[in-house]
């Protein structure tokens, strides 16, 4: 595990949520201050440093994260899925 990487799974049972609108990534130059956002749509990706865009995407990220399982439950779910699908 990398200390600067967190993985959280949004369970399928949650249904429709903001994260299904497309992939995005926020990049921080300083701790906790998003400076750049990368967004994907069906035919291209876009990078933006516009504060209003960053703010909007950061809000989307917080909404998705609020639906996600906590870190321990995420790890347990991944381990369970791996053992059910790929176990000998």
LOTOR-677833 format. One record per residue: residue in one letter; y, z, x of N, C-alpha, C, CB in turn. Coordinates in steps of 0.05 Angstrom, whole numbers, plus 5000, padded with zeros to 4 digits. Atoms other than C-alpha are relative to their C-alpha. Glycine has a CB too. Example, Ala and Ser with C-alpha at 12.3 -4.5 7.8 and 13.67 -1.06 7.14 Angstrom:
% residues 2
A497650005018491051565246502450005018500150254980S497649994984497951435273502250144985500949715009
% end
This chain:
% residues 88
X497650005016500050005000502550005017500050244981X497450014986507049845023501850204985501249715000X498349805013512050415010502349884984501050195021X497850125014517349924986499249824977501749845020X501050175021512949584935498850174978497949795010X501249865023511349854865498849794982502150174986X501450185018506449524818499650154974497349905011X500349885027506649684743499149784981502650134990X501150195019502549324690501150064972497050005000X499349975028505249204620497449934984502449814991X502550065015499049264575500349784979499050264987X499950225019497348674532500550104971497349855000X499649895026497449134471502950044993498650264998X497149975006505049194477501049774983501650025027X499250245015505648494449502449875014500850074972X497750154989511948074459502050195013501449834978X498049854986516848344510501749825017498750235017X498150164984522648104553498849865024502350185009X501350124976518247974613498649744995498150205012X501450255007514847404577501949765000498650034974X498150225000521246994579500049835025502850114995X500250144975519946794651500150195023502349795002X500049834976519147054721502850035011498149885021X497449954986524947374757499550205022502250094980X500149804978526147774820502850085007498549895025X497549894991531848224841499750085029500950244982X500049934972533448294915502350185006500249745018X498049804992537148894942500649975030499050294993X499149994972541148885006500350295008502649845005X499849714997542749624999498250124979503050104998X501849875018538250114965501250034972499350285010X499249975028538850054889502349834991500750284996X497850175009544449534888499149715001502550045019X500950285000541748854866502349825007498949934972X497950194991545648304901499349714993500450035030X500850275006541547684885497750014980499149855027X502250025020537047474828498849725002501050064971X501450265001531846924827498649994973497949975024X501250035027529646664759498549744999502150014978X501550245004524446154738500049924971497150035011X500550115026524045704678497849795003502649884987X502350184998518645184661500349785021499549884974X499950224981521444654709501650055025501149774986X498649954975525544994763500650305003502649845001X499149734994527845634797503050005005498450125023X497149984996534945884803500650265014501549984973X499149754986538146384851503050044992499649985030X497249955008544646724830500950275013500350014970X498749764990549347234861502250094981501049965028X497949945020553847254799499550284988500149794978X500549735010554847984780499250034971502650165004X500749985028554347864705497149914996501849834983X502850095002547747494714498150215012499549735016X501649784987545048034761499850234981501250085027X500049785019547048564710498149954977502850064990X501750075023543548204653497050015008500749724990X502850004991537148094693499050285007499649815024X500749724994537248814718499450154975502350145016X500549885026537549034645497349924990502249944981X502750105009531548594629497850145015499949695004X502049874984527748894687499550294991500950005029X500349725010529049604662498650014973502850134997X501550005026526649414592497149945005501249784982X502850064995520249114620498750255013499749755019X501249774987519149714665499650234981501950095023X500449785019520050184606497549964983502550014981X502550065015514049834572497650035018500249724989X502250004981509749874635498750275002500949915027X501549754995504450384650501150135025497049945003X499349864975506050924702498349905023499850304997X501450104977503750784773497150075001501450105025X502849925000497351184769498349864979499850304996X501550145021495250884703499849705006501550044973X500250284992496850184730497749965020502749915012X502150024980492350304790497350034987500450215022X502649955014486750574745499249754984500250244981X500550245016487349964699499149775017502449924983X500750224982487049474757497250055012502049985024X502749944990480949834787497949954979499950305010X501950045021477449824720499649704995501050134974X500250295005478949074710498449875023502749874998X501550114977476348924780497150074999501250105027X502949925001469949324771498649864977499850304997X501350145023468549004703499749715005501650054975X500150294997469948304725498649915025502849895000X501150104974467748264798498050185012502349965018X502049824989462948834808497249865000499850264984X502750124999455848624830498250104979498850055027
% end
